[in-house]
Amino acid sequence: MLLKNGHIIIPADIVTKWLDTDDYVNMVYYPERSQLLVAAKSKTFFEKLHKTKWMVLKDKNLQGDKTLYVREILIDNDLDDADRPLRFEIKTTGIVTIDL
């Protein structure tokens, strides 16, 4: 995953493995861990466990890459908004943790 112009770019192979056909995600940012947690909207347990905000994944290209808008989170939490690769982990529960 990459951060570029305030968007997280999610490669098609990760989209397929993680989201299948879901274009909506729930997400929550935890400043104390500097982590963004993201799960498909269909993972209703995630929404019940965390105070989430739902977002629509946008198509980036014909290869199937998607983008997730996070500029607001970066600004609100005074985070580095430079374009860069992001460390992430896909949990067995379907939740993705992304280090911002």
Buried (B, 14 or more C-beta within 10 A) or exposed (E): BBBBEBBBBBBBEBBEEBBEEBBEBBBBBEEEEEBBBBBBBBBEEBBEBBEBEEBEBEEBEEEBBBBBBBEEBBEEEEBEBEEEEBEBEEEEEBBBBBEB
